[in-house]
Amino acid sequence: QVQLVESGGGLVQPGGSLRLSCRASGFTFGSSLMRWYRQTPGNERELVASINSAGSVSNYADSVKGRFTISRDNAKNTVYLQMNSLKPEDTAVYYCNAVPYFGLNVYWGQGTQVTVSS
């Protein structure tokens, strides 16, 4: 069965850091595009970062460039999102997303809450 299991969310002060992890199973992780999205109540789900299957090309939303880093470890079937210099506006539910090579299905994690507050 396909699973995307996220961890690492929580409460952090402005300027702090968190690292989110998403462990995948049930599909060919090593040939899949991986992405992180986030969503707040009343807003559309927005793309935060993406990384290609080899981990050689990454893209970021303008709002997080220079602060967030996406990475992956194909041997562990895991994608990460390192979040530094966090701001209150980064508060959201963060979702892991997988697009397999053939694109027949798109998979989502359950989401993990990130709250940036004093």
Secondary structure, 3 states (H helix, E strand, C coil): CCEEEEECCEEECCCCCEEEEEEEECCCHHHCEEEEEEECCCCCCEEEEEECCCCCCEEECCCCCCCEEEEEECCCCEEEEEECCCCHHHCEEEEEEEECCCCCCCEECCCEEEEECC
